Amino acid sequence: MSNPSYSISLIAGILSARSYIVNDQAIITKLVIDSRSVIDPEESLFFALDGKRDGHEYLNHAYTNGITNFVISNRNYADRFPDANILLVADVLTALQALARYNREHHKLKTIAITGSNGKTIVKEWLYQLLAADFNIVRSPKSFNSQIGVPLSVWEIEENHTLGIFEAGISRAGEMDSLAKIIQPNIGVLTNIGEAHAEGFSSTKEKLLEKLKLFKNTELFIYCPEYTEELSLDQLPGKLKFSWSFKQKADLQILFIEPIDGRNYIRAIFKGEEIECLIPFSDKASLENGVICWATLLALGYSPQQTDSLLEKLTLVSMRLELKNGINQCSVIDDSYSADISSLAIALDFLNLQNQHPKKTLILSDLYETGKSDEDLYAEISALLKQKNVNRLIGVGSHISAAANLFDMETSFFESTTAFIESFPSLHFSNETILVKGARRFEFARISKLITQKIHDTVLEIDLNALAGNLQFYRNKIQHGVKVMAMVKAFSYGSGSFEIANLLQYHKVDYLAVAYTDEGVALRKGGISMPIMVMSPEPSAFDAIVKHKLEPEIYNLDILKEFIGFLNENVEGYPVHLKIETGMHRLGFEESELSDLLEQLNGTKKIKVVSVFSHLVGSDDPMHDEFTAYQLARFTAVADKIRNGVGYSFIKHISNTSGISRHPEAQLDMVRLGIGLYGFDGGLAHNKGLQTVAVLKTTVTQVKPIKPNETVGYSRRGALPNGGMIATVKIGYADGYNRKFGNGVGKMLINGQLVSTVGVICMDMCMLNVTGLDVKTGDEVIVFNGELTIAELAKQIDTIPYEILTNVSQRVKRVYFYE
């Protein structure tokens, strides 16, 4: 099996490009959209996509990384690289999609397309597990389902593939047409229709109709009628249709579901007879996803007996990388459930995103079912590791061990996971980032457990994909050329330090802002190199500010004079940020101080003003819109006076999170994005369009009965008048769960059920009323998530989401997920 292979001349013809070809012998096997993600530069074609960041700006970086084949749309870049092949097109994204569509059209395999609001990736991966024995399958890597992800997935189709399984996601009307032309599905699967991405559509019906465009020409359409009830049967796509339902008559009609030891036993009617299957998971989402897969197998002609046998063997699909604290000051990236070339490349990109340690280590198992010989496979992996700057490889398995001579770096090899564990005491891990990447059969979770610090049972999970999605949400709202300063003060609103900053640096925000100097120093020590503004610079910290190249906020004449006096005489143009008072009445220069301010600025060459800013006080509330307009006018007038006074330009910024969403006129040169990154915006109704970033969870320590009139907790404040059951859980006020949540005010989720607190909140634990519920020791308890939101908790104790999030104690371990 080989990668898709096209000559540069053929691609030029496919794209109808105006070509500047200097090497017509160039062969393209890989498509690249990110100059940091290059595996085989000689055979890579870089697409300079134009989004909020112009891809043309990264041509030089891609060229430095060895790429000499480019698709561009800006004629001004055509002559920059005289030894490179340049394809000039009208629209680069359209060209990427056209090339993928050509590759699809020249392979006659059948394809299954999956769309819906939720469950697309899990259904895709489970169908892969179920059908892999009968087909040579190509599928979307991870959740590549966007306008860019779909063509990159379809490009992977090769001659030997007999089935493609691709997912497609859209966020607004008009996007599905292009994806349908690329995938050209024979079989369509609709998972469900829910609230996800609802902001891009006028109604649920419009969203449904847009998604169904994917299946316009399919031979077979698999669906649940509950999700299509707004449409008549003849409005549904597919020459043949196969329905499934929990509630009504369907081709696969579920009769009943019986939970058995963490699994679900299901009986259903199919072709007039009762059939059964066992789904090896108990949660609601897995149940629905499992039934979708059951319906798909039956629709494809598998017998009820075959489907039952296949479904009970389904295994957990972990699409998320976990970033955890490791032993000996290490960071551990846990991806111990799957291993293939595509997911390895994605995981290595995430490894490279981490800058907090000087050394990068990969623990990798044998890779199976790649269709390549061991020599070709591990030679490709060796080149990939070298390109990704991996310093150390630990290989586990007989195949990778036999290819040891192909790896030119620090290495060690073990025949099995057990052999690695037996040798663990002699291995040394210290101050490094370790990626654990293994095929499921190697049980690498055992290795991950060895090198990970023991995690307190109460954890705050941070979804880095959701945070990146929220960043893009706001970038879509700002005008072209407006910079973004991300606020990471207060431990990134309680969410982390370098873990968050690394992601923001990777996604190329322009500035970071911290409250105090020590926060900025910690980021520098964590490998963050981008500009960092310190909002409360104390004179005692000036030495650290200069040493670590931090940029102070200057808010009065005293601090300005002290900083100028601190700087050495040979220093010139040190960057500072001026804060202007426009109505917050907290910090900042008054307009009456401008003459003294300008005198100080013009009297020295030691500093240079890189930005002037102020702070909106009520940007989230329409009742303050008139005052917001006043603040903006006052600020721009003062900033203009400063610019005229110093004789040079600088960045002007006043807009905060709610300012971005409600006051586009206040964007100026830069916006400051804070709590919006974490999913909260007082200027958006119900935070519409934002994703939940943080989930706080704990576990049940003990369950015990309470008799009538017995009391619970300190001061005998808690009681169950009629008796009942209480569960003690591992979170208290020392973890950041406020004492005001006591005595029934606070609510948590156990097994999807909302339960109330009983008695006062203790330092390390609290008690919940679980009367009538099936709860046992070790059960997971949700303190807040996307369903029981931080905003809801804030209402319970009459505070704001900021306080709930920032109060989560540092002793609560943070675990970071990246898909």
C-alpha positions in Angstrom: 0.0 0.0 0.0 1.3 3.5 -0.9 0.2 7.0 -0.3 -1.8 8.8 -3.0 0.7 10.0 -5.5 0.3 12.7 -8.1 2.8 14.7 -10.2 2.8 18.4 -9.6 2.0 19.0 -13.3 -1.2 16.8 -13.0 -2.2 18.7 -9.8 -1.8 22.0 -11.7 -4.2 20.7 -14.3 -6.7 19.4 -11.8 -6.7 22.8 -10.1 -6.7 24.8 -13.3 -3.8 26.7 -11.7 -1.6 29.3 -13.2 1.6 27.4 -12.6 5.2 28.4 -12.1 6.9 24.9 -12.2 10.6 24.6 -12.0 10.7 20.9 -11.2 8.0 19.0 -13.1 9.4 15.7 -11.7 8.0 16.5 -8.2 5.6 13.9 -6.8 3.1 14.9 -4.2 1.9 12.4 -1.6 1.1 14.6 1.4 -1.0 17.8 1.8 0.0 20.3 4.4 -1.9 23.3 5.8 0.3 24.0 8.8 3.9 24.9 8.3 4.7 23.3 11.7 3.3 19.9 10.7 5.6 18.6 8.0 6.4 14.9 7.7 7.9 14.5 4.3 8.8 17.9 2.9 10.0 16.8 -0.5 6.6 15.2 -1.3 4.4 17.7 0.5 2.2 20.3 -1.1 1.5 23.4 1.2 -1.9 25.1 0.9 -1.7 28.8 2.0 -5.2 28.9 3.4 -6.7 32.3 4.1 -8.5 32.5 7.4 -8.1 34.9 10.4 -4.4 34.2 9.8 -3.2 34.5 6.2 -1.5 31.2 5.2 0.8 33.2 2.9 2.5 34.6 6.0 3.8 31.0 6.7 5.2 30.2 3.3 8.7 31.1 4.4 8.4 28.9 7.5 7.2 26.0 5.3 10.0 26.6 2.8 12.5 26.6 5.7 11.1 23.2 6.7 12.0 21.9 3.3 8.7 22.3 1.3 9.1 23.4 -2.3 5.6 22.9 -3.6 2.9 25.6 -2.8 -0.7 26.4 -3.7 -1.3 30.2 -3.2 -3.9 32.8 -4.2 -1.8 35.9 -3.7 0.3 36.7 -6.8 2.7 38.8 -4.8 4.2 35.6 -3.3 4.7 33.8 -6.7 8.3 35.0 -7.1 9.5 34.6 -3.5 11.0 31.1 -3.9 12.7 30.7 -7.3 13.4 27.0 -6.8 9.9 26.1 -5.7 6.8 25.0 -7.7 4.1 27.5 -7.3 0.4 26.9 -8.2 -1.6 30.1 -8.3 -5.4 29.7 -7.8 -8.3 32.0 -7.1 -9.2 30.3 -3.8 -6.9 28.0 -1.9 -9.6 26.2 0.1 -11.6 25.5 -3.0 -8.4 24.1 -4.6 -7.8 21.8 -1.6 -11.3 20.5 -1.9 -11.1 20.1 -5.6 -7.9 17.9 -5.3 -9.5 15.7 -2.7 -12.6 15.4 -4.8 -10.4 14.3 -7.8 -8.8 11.6 -5.6 -12.2 10.4 -4.5 -13.5 10.2 -8.0 -10.6 8.1 -9.1 -11.2 5.4 -6.5 -14.3 3.2 -6.8 -14.6 2.2 -3.2 -17.9 2.5 -1.3 -18.1 5.2 1.3 -20.1 5.7 4.5 -20.7 9.3 5.4 -21.8 10.2 9.0 -23.2 13.5 10.2 -25.3 14.7 13.1 -25.0 17.0 16.1 -23.2 14.5 18.4 -21.6 11.0 18.2 -20.1 11.2 14.7 -16.6 10.3 15.8 -17.6 7.5 18.1 -19.9 5.9 15.5 -17.2 6.2 12.9 -14.6 4.5 15.1 -17.0 1.8 16.2 -18.0 1.1 12.6 -14.3 0.8 11.8 -14.0 -1.8 14.6 -17.0 -3.7 13.4 -16.2 -3.8 9.7 -12.4 -4.0 9.7 -12.4 -7.7 9.4 -14.3 -7.6 6.1 -13.0 -4.4 4.5 -9.7 -2.5 4.0 -10.9 0.8 5.5 -9.8 4.4 5.2 -11.4 6.7 7.8 -11.3 10.3 9.0 -8.4 10.8 11.4 -9.7 11.7 14.9 -12.6 14.1 14.3 -11.5 15.6 10.9 -14.9 16.7 9.7 -14.7 20.3 8.7 -14.3 22.1 5.4 -10.6 21.5 5.8 -10.7 18.2 7.7 -12.9 16.3 5.2 -10.6 16.9 2.1 -7.5 16.0 4.2 -9.3 12.7 5.1 -10.5 11.9 1.6 -7.0 12.5 0.3 -5.9 9.4 2.3 -7.9 7.1 0.0 -5.5 4.6 -1.7 -5.8 1.9 -4.3 -6.2 -1.0 -1.9 -9.0 0.6 0.2 -12.4 -1.1 -0.2 -14.4 1.1 2.2 -14.2 4.7 3.3 -15.9 6.0 6.5 -15.9 9.7 6.8 -17.6 12.1 9.1 -18.8 15.6 8.1 -19.7 18.5 10.4 -21.1 21.9 9.6 -21.7 25.0 11.7 -23.8 27.1 9.3 -26.0 26.9 6.3 -24.4 26.4 2.9 -21.4 24.4 4.1 -22.5 20.8 3.4 -22.7 21.0 -0.4 -18.9 21.1 -0.8 -18.4 18.2 1.7 -21.0 16.0 -0.2 -19.1 16.5 -3.5 -15.9 15.5 -1.8 -17.1 12.4 0.0 -19.7 11.3 -2.6 -21.2 8.8 -0.1 -23.0 5.6 -1.0 -24.3 5.1 2.5 -25.5 7.8 4.9 -25.8 7.7 8.7 -27.5 10.5 10.6 -26.6 10.2 14.3 -29.0 12.8 15.8 -30.0 16.4 15.7 -29.4 18.4 18.9 -28.4 21.9 20.1 -24.7 21.7 19.0 -23.7 24.5 16.6 -27.4 25.7 16.7 -26.2 29.3 16.5 -25.4 28.9 12.8 -28.9 28.0 11.8 -32.3 29.8 11.9 -34.1 26.7 13.2 -33.6 23.0 14.0 -35.4 22.2 10.7 -33.0 24.3 8.7 -30.1 22.5 10.4 -31.6 19.1 9.6 -32.1 20.0 6.0 -28.6 21.3 5.6 -27.1 18.1 7.1 -29.2 15.9 4.9 -27.7 17.5 1.8 -24.7 15.1 2.5 -26.9 12.1 1.6 -28.7 13.5 -1.4 -27.4 10.8 -3.8 -26.9 7.9 -1.3 -28.1 4.4 -2.0 -28.9 3.8 1.6 -29.9 6.2 4.4 -29.9 5.1 8.1 -31.7 7.4 10.6 -34.0 7.7 13.6 -37.5 9.1 12.8 -37.5 11.1 16.1 -34.8 13.4 14.6 -36.5 13.8 11.3 -40.2 14.2 12.4 -40.4 17.7 10.8 -40.0 16.1 7.4 -42.2 13.7 5.5 -40.7 10.3 4.3 -40.4 11.5 0.7 -38.3 14.5 1.9 -35.7 12.1 3.3 -32.7 11.1 1.1 -31.6 7.6 0.0 -33.0 5.2 -2.5 -33.3 2.8 0.4 -34.1 3.9 4.0 -33.4 2.1 7.2 -34.9 3.5 10.5 -34.3 2.7 14.1 -36.1 4.0 17.2 -36.5 3.6 20.9 -40.1 5.0 20.8 -42.0 4.1 17.6 -42.3 1.5 14.9 -39.1 1.3 12.8 -37.0 -1.2 10.8 -35.1 -1.7 14.1 -37.6 -1.0 16.9 -36.1 -1.2 20.4 -38.4 -3.1 22.8 -36.5 -2.8 26.1 -33.1 -2.2 27.6 -31.8 -4.0 30.7 -28.6 -2.8 32.4 -26.3 -5.8 33.3 -23.0 -5.2 35.1 -22.1 -2.0 33.3 -23.4 -3.2 30.0 -26.8 -2.8 28.2 -28.8 -5.9 27.0 -31.2 -4.8 24.3 -34.1 -6.6 22.6 -35.7 -5.3 19.4 -38.0 -6.1 16.6 -36.4 -6.6 13.1 -38.2 -8.0 10.1 -41.1 -9.1 12.4 -38.9 -11.1 14.8 -37.3 -10.4 18.1 -33.5 -10.1 18.1 -31.0 -9.1 20.8 -27.6 -7.7 21.3 -25.3 -6.7 24.2 -23.7 -3.2 24.1 -20.6 -3.3 26.5 -21.3 0.2 27.9 -23.9 1.6 30.2 -24.1 5.4 29.5 -26.9 6.9 27.5 -24.6 8.3 24.7 -22.9 4.9 24.2 -26.3 3.2 24.1 -27.6 5.4 21.3 -24.3 5.2 19.4 -24.3 1.4 19.8 -27.9 1.2 18.4 -26.9 3.3 15.4 -24.0 0.9 14.7 -26.4 -2.1 15.2 -28.8 -0.6 12.7 -26.0 0.1 10.2 -24.8 -3.5 10.3 -28.3 -4.9 9.8 -28.9 -2.4 6.9 -25.7 -3.6 5.3 -26.9 -7.2 5.4 -25.3 -8.6 8.4 -27.4 -11.2 10.2 -28.8 -10.6 13.8 -26.4 -13.3 15.1 -23.4 -11.7 13.4 -24.3 -8.2 14.7 -24.7 -9.5 18.3 -21.3 -11.3 18.2 -19.6 -8.1 16.8 -21.3 -5.5 19.0 -20.4 -7.2 22.3 -16.7 -6.9 21.4 -16.8 -3.1 21.0 -14.0 -1.4 22.9 -13.7 2.1 24.4 -12.7 4.8 22.0 -10.6 7.5 23.5 -10.2 10.4 21.1 -8.7 12.7 23.6 -5.1 13.1 24.6 -4.7 13.6 28.4 -2.0 16.0 29.7 -1.1 15.2 33.3 1.6 15.9 35.8 4.2 13.2 35.9 6.9 11.9 38.3 10.1 13.8 38.7 8.8 17.1 37.3 7.7 15.5 34.0 4.6 16.1 32.0 2.8 13.0 30.6 0.6 13.0 27.5 -1.5 9.9 27.7 -2.7 8.4 24.4 -2.5 4.8 25.5 -5.6 3.4 23.6 -4.7 3.6 19.9 -1.7 3.7 17.6 -1.6 4.5 13.9 0.4 6.8 11.7 -2.3 9.6 11.5 -3.0 9.7 15.2 0.7 9.5 16.0 1.4 12.6 13.9 -1.4 14.4 15.7 -0.1 13.4 19.1 3.4 14.5 18.2 2.1 17.9 17.2 0.6 18.1 20.7 3.9 17.0 22.1 5.6 19.8 20.3 3.1 22.3 21.6 4.5 21.7 25.1 7.5 23.9 25.9 7.8 23.4 29.6 10.5 20.8 29.4 13.7 20.7 27.3 13.4 17.0 26.5 10.7 15.2 24.5 10.3 11.4 24.9 8.0 9.0 23.1 7.0 5.6 24.4 5.6 3.8 21.4 4.3 0.3 20.8 4.2 -1.8 17.6 1.8 -0.5 15.1 -0.5 -2.9 13.4 -2.7 -3.0 10.3 -0.9 -0.2 8.5 -0.6 -2.1 5.2 3.2 -1.4 5.1 6.2 -3.5 5.6 8.0 -3.1 9.0 11.0 -1.5 7.2 8.9 1.1 5.4 6.7 1.7 8.4 9.4 2.3 11.0 11.6 4.2 8.5 8.6 6.6 8.1 8.1 6.8 11.8 11.9 7.5 12.3 11.7 10.4 9.8 8.6 11.6 11.5 10.2 11.6 15.0 13.3 13.4 13.6 11.1 16.0 12.0 9.1 16.5 15.2 12.4 16.9 17.3 11.7 13.9 19.5 14.8 13.4 21.7 14.2 9.9 23.1 12.3 6.8 21.9 11.3 3.9 24.1 9.9 1.1 21.8 7.7 -1.7 23.1 7.0 -4.7 21.0 8.9 -7.2 18.9 8.5 -5.4 15.5 9.7 -1.9 16.6 12.5 -3.6 18.6 13.7 -5.4 15.4 13.8 -2.0 13.6 16.0 -0.4 16.3 18.8 0.4 13.8 16.4 2.8 11.9 16.2 5.3 14.8 19.0 7.9 15.2 18.4 9.2 18.7 18.5 8.0 22.4 16.6 4.7 22.4 15.7 1.7 24.4 13.5 -1.3 23.4 11.4 -3.9 25.2 9.7 -6.9 23.9 6.5 -6.3 25.9 4.8 -4.0 28.3 5.6 -6.4 31.1 9.3 -6.2 30.2 9.2 -2.4 30.3 7.5 -2.5 33.8 10.0 -4.9 35.1 12.9 -2.7 34.0 11.2 0.5 35.1 13.3 1.0 38.3 16.4 1.2 36.1 14.9 3.8 33.7 15.3 7.5 34.4 12.7 10.1 33.7 13.2 13.7 34.8 12.1 17.1 33.6 10.8 15.9 30.2 7.5 15.7 28.3 6.6 12.0 27.8 4.1 10.9 25.1 2.6 7.5 25.8 1.2 6.1 22.5 0.2 2.4 22.3 -2.0 0.0 20.5 -4.8 -1.2 22.8 -3.5 -4.8 23.1 -0.3 -3.5 24.8 -2.3 -2.1 27.8 -0.2 1.1 28.0 -2.4 2.4 30.7 -0.2 0.4 33.0 2.8 2.4 31.8 0.9 5.7 32.1 0.0 4.9 35.7 3.7 4.3 36.6 4.9 7.7 35.3 2.0 9.8 36.3 1.7 11.5 39.7 -1.1 10.1 41.9 -4.1 12.3 41.2 -6.4 13.4 43.9 -9.9 11.9 43.3 -11.2 15.4 42.8 -10.0 16.7 39.4 -10.6 19.7 37.1 -10.7 18.5 33.5 -9.8 21.2 30.9 -10.8 20.6 27.3 -8.2 22.4 25.3 -10.1 21.8 22.0 -13.1 23.7 23.5 -10.8 26.5 24.6 -9.3 26.7 21.1 -12.9 26.6 19.7 -13.9 29.6 21.9 -10.8 31.5 20.7 -11.9 30.9 17.1 -15.4 31.9 18.0 -14.2 35.4 19.0 -11.7 35.6 16.1 -14.7 35.2 13.8 -16.1 38.3 15.4 -13.1 40.6 15.1 -12.2 42.5 12.1 -9.2 41.5 9.9 -5.9 42.7 11.4 -7.2 43.2 14.9 -4.8 41.6 17.4 -5.8 39.4 20.3 -4.4 39.7 23.9 -5.4 36.6 25.9 -5.8 37.1 29.7 -4.2 34.3 31.6 -4.1 36.0 35.0 -5.1 34.1 38.2 -3.7 30.8 36.9 -5.7 31.3 33.7 -8.9 31.8 35.6 -8.1 28.7 37.6 -7.6 26.5 34.5 -3.8 26.3 34.4 -0.6 28.0 33.6 1.8 27.0 30.8 -0.7 24.3 29.7 -3.1 27.1 28.6 -0.4 29.5 27.5 1.2 26.8 25.3 -2.1 26.3 23.4 -2.6 30.1 23.0 1.0 30.5 21.7 0.4 27.6 19.3 -2.7 29.3 18.0 -0.8 32.5 17.6 -2.5 35.0 19.8 -0.5 38.2 19.8 -0.1 38.9 23.6 -0.7 37.3 26.9 -1.5 39.2 30.0 -0.9 38.2 33.7 -1.8 40.0 36.9 1.6 39.7 38.7 5.2 39.3 37.7 5.6 35.8 39.2 2.9 34.5 36.9 4.8 35.9 33.9 8.1 34.4 35.2 6.4 31.0 35.5 5.3 31.2 31.9 8.8 32.1 30.7 10.2 29.1 32.6 7.5 27.0 31.0 8.8 27.9 27.6 6.4 30.7 26.6 8.3 33.1 24.3 5.5 35.4 23.1 5.0 39.0 24.5 3.5 39.0 28.1 2.0 42.1 29.7 2.2 42.4 33.6 -0.8 44.3 34.8 0.3 44.9 38.4 4.1 45.4 38.3 5.6 46.1 41.7 8.9 48.0 41.9 10.4 45.0 43.8 9.8 42.9 40.8 11.4 45.2 38.2 14.5 43.1 38.1 12.5 39.9 37.3 10.4 41.8 34.7 13.5 42.9 32.7 15.4 39.6 33.2 12.4 37.6 31.8 11.5 40.2 29.1 8.1 40.9 30.5 6.2 44.1 29.6 4.8 46.2 32.5 1.5 48.1 32.6 2.2 51.6 33.7 -0.8 53.2 35.4 0.5 56.3 37.2 3.5 58.7 37.3 5.1 57.2 40.3 5.4 53.7 38.8 6.6 55.3 35.5 9.3 57.3 37.2 10.5 54.3 39.2 10.7 52.0 36.2 12.6 54.6 34.1 14.9 55.1 37.1 15.5 51.3 37.4 16.5 50.7 33.8 20.2 50.9 33.0 21.3 53.9 31.0 22.2 51.7 28.0 18.6 50.4 27.7 16.6 51.8 24.9 13.0 51.3 23.9 11.9 48.9 26.6 8.2 48.1 25.9 5.6 49.4 28.3 1.8 49.6 28.2 -0.1 52.7 29.4 -3.4 52.4 31.3 -5.8 55.3 30.9 -8.7 56.0 33.4 -12.0 56.4 31.5 -14.6 55.4 34.2 -13.5 52.3 36.0 -11.8 54.4 38.7 -9.4 51.7 39.6 -6.0 52.2 37.9 -4.9 54.5 35.1 -3.7 58.0 34.1 -6.2 60.8 34.3 -6.5 63.1 31.3 -5.3 65.9 33.6 -2.0 64.1 34.0 -1.2 64.0 30.2 1.2 66.9 30.2 3.3 65.3 33.0 3.1 61.9 31.4 4.3 63.2 28.0 7.1 65.1 29.7 8.3 61.8 31.2 7.9 59.9 28.0 9.7 62.4 25.9 12.5 62.9 28.4 13.9 59.4 28.0 14.8 56.9 25.4 14.8 54.0 27.8 11.1 53.1 27.2 8.7 52.9 24.3 5.0 52.8 24.5 3.8 49.7 22.7 0.1 50.0 23.7 -2.3 52.4 25.3 -5.5 50.9 26.8 -8.4 51.3 29.1 -11.1 49.1 30.6 -14.8 49.0 29.8 -16.9 48.8 32.9 -20.3 47.6 31.6 -19.8 46.2 28.1 -22.1 43.2 28.9 -25.1 45.2 29.9 -27.3 47.2 27.4 -28.2 49.6 30.2 -24.6 50.8 30.2 -24.3 51.2 26.4 -24.4 54.9 26.6 -21.6 54.9 29.1 -19.6 52.4 27.0 -19.8 54.8 24.1 -18.7 57.6 26.4 -15.7 55.6 27.5 -14.7 54.7 24.0 -14.9 58.3 22.8 -12.9 59.5 25.9 -10.3 56.9 25.4 -9.7 57.5 21.7 -9.4 61.2 22.3 -6.7 60.7 25.1 -4.9 58.1 23.0 -4.7 60.4 20.1 -3.2 63.1 22.3 -0.6 60.7 23.5 0.2 59.6 20.0 0.6 63.2 18.9 2.7 63.9 22.0 5.2 61.1 21.5 5.3 61.3 17.8 4.8 57.6 17.0 1.9 55.1 16.8 1.1 52.3 19.2 -1.6 49.6 19.7 -4.9 50.9 21.2 -7.2 48.6 23.0 -10.2 48.9 25.3 -12.5 45.9 24.4 -12.9 43.0 26.8 -14.8 39.7 26.2 -18.3 41.2 26.2 -17.0 44.1 24.3 -16.0 41.8 21.5 -19.4 40.2 21.3 -21.5 43.4 21.8 -19.4 46.4 20.7 -17.6 45.8 17.3 -16.9 49.6 17.1 -14.6 49.2 20.2 -12.2 46.7 18.7 -9.6 49.3 17.6 -6.2 47.7 17.2 -6.5 44.8 19.7 -9.0 43.2 21.9 -8.5 41.5 25.3 -10.1 38.1 25.6 -10.5 36.8 29.1 -13.4 34.7 30.6 -14.8 34.1 27.1 -12.0 31.7 26.4 -13.3 29.6 29.2 -16.9 29.6 28.0 -18.6 32.6 29.7 -19.7 35.9 28.3 -22.1 38.1 30.1 -22.9 39.8 26.7 -24.2 36.5 25.2 -27.6 35.1 26.1 -26.9 31.7 27.7 -23.3 31.9 26.4 -24.6 30.9 23.0 -21.9 29.7 20.7 -19.3 29.0 23.4 -18.1 25.6 24.5 -17.8 24.3 28.0 -14.0 24.1 28.8 -13.9 23.0 32.5 -15.5 20.0 34.2 -15.0 19.6 38.0 -15.6 16.0 39.2 -15.0 14.0 42.3 -16.0 10.5 43.6 -18.1 8.9 46.3 -16.1 7.8 49.4 -18.9 6.1 51.3 -22.7 5.6 51.2 -24.6 5.1 54.5 -28.2 5.0 55.7 -29.6 7.8 57.9 -32.5 7.2 60.3 -35.3 9.7 60.8 -34.2 12.6 63.1 -30.5 11.7 62.8 -28.3 14.6 61.9 -25.5 15.0 59.4 -22.3 17.0 59.7 -20.9 19.7 61.9 -23.3 21.6 64.2 -26.0 19.0 63.4 -27.2 21.3 60.6 -28.1 18.5 58.2 -31.1 16.2 58.5 -33.3 13.8 56.5 -36.6 14.0 58.5 -37.9 10.7 56.9 -34.5 9.1 56.9 -32.7 8.0 53.7 -29.2 7.6 52.2 -26.3 10.0 52.1 -23.1 9.8 50.0 -19.9 11.4 51.3 -17.9 12.8 48.4 -14.3 14.0 48.2 -14.6 17.8 47.8 -14.8 20.5 50.4 -14.1 24.2 50.9 -10.3 23.6 50.9 -10.9 22.4 47.3 -12.8 25.6 46.4 -16.4 24.3 47.1 -17.8 27.3 49.0 -19.4 26.7 52.4 -22.4 28.6 51.1 -23.3 25.5 49.1 -24.2 23.6 52.3 -27.6 22.6 53.6 -29.3 21.9 50.3 -28.2 25.0 48.4 -25.6 23.2 46.3 -26.4 20.5 43.7 -24.3 17.8 42.1 -24.8 15.1 39.5 -24.5 11.4 40.2 -25.3 9.0 37.4 -27.1 11.8 35.6 -29.3 12.6 38.6 -29.3 16.0 40.4 -28.8 15.6 44.2 -28.6 18.2 46.9 -26.0 18.8 49.7 -26.9 17.8 53.2 -25.4 19.6 56.2 -22.5 22.0 56.1 -19.6 21.8 53.7 -16.5 20.3 55.4 -12.9 21.2 54.6 -12.2 18.1 52.5 -15.6 16.6 51.9 -19.4 17.1 51.9 -22.5 15.0 52.0 -25.2 14.5 49.4 -28.8 13.2 49.6 -28.9 10.1 47.4 -32.1 8.6 48.8 -33.8 6.3 46.3 -30.8 6.2 43.9 -28.4 3.4 43.1 -25.1 4.9 44.3 -22.0 3.1 45.4 -18.5 3.9 46.6 -16.3 5.0 43.7 -19.1 6.5 41.6 -18.2 9.6 39.7 -19.8 12.9 40.9 -20.0 16.0 38.7 -19.7 19.3 40.5 -20.0 21.3 37.3 -20.0 20.6 33.6 -21.9 21.6 30.4 -25.2 20.4 31.9 -24.8 21.7 35.5 -23.0 24.9 34.6 -20.7 27.1 36.5 -23.2 29.9 35.8 -25.9 27.8 37.6 -23.5 27.3 40.6 -22.8 31.0 40.7 -26.6 31.7 40.9 -26.9 29.2 43.8 -24.6 31.3 46.0 -25.3 34.7 44.5 -21.9 35.3 42.9 -20.3 35.3 39.4 -18.8 32.5 37.3 -15.3 34.1 37.7 -15.3 33.4 41.4 -16.5 29.8 41.0 -13.8 29.0 38.5 -10.9 30.8 40.1 -11.7 29.4 43.5 -10.9 25.9 42.5 -8.0 25.1 44.7 -4.5 24.4 43.4 -4.6 21.0 45.3 -7.3 19.9 42.8 -5.3 18.3 40.0 -5.8 19.6 36.5 -6.0 17.1 33.7 -5.9 18.6 30.1 -7.6 16.9 27.2 -6.8 17.5 23.5 -8.4 15.8 20.6 
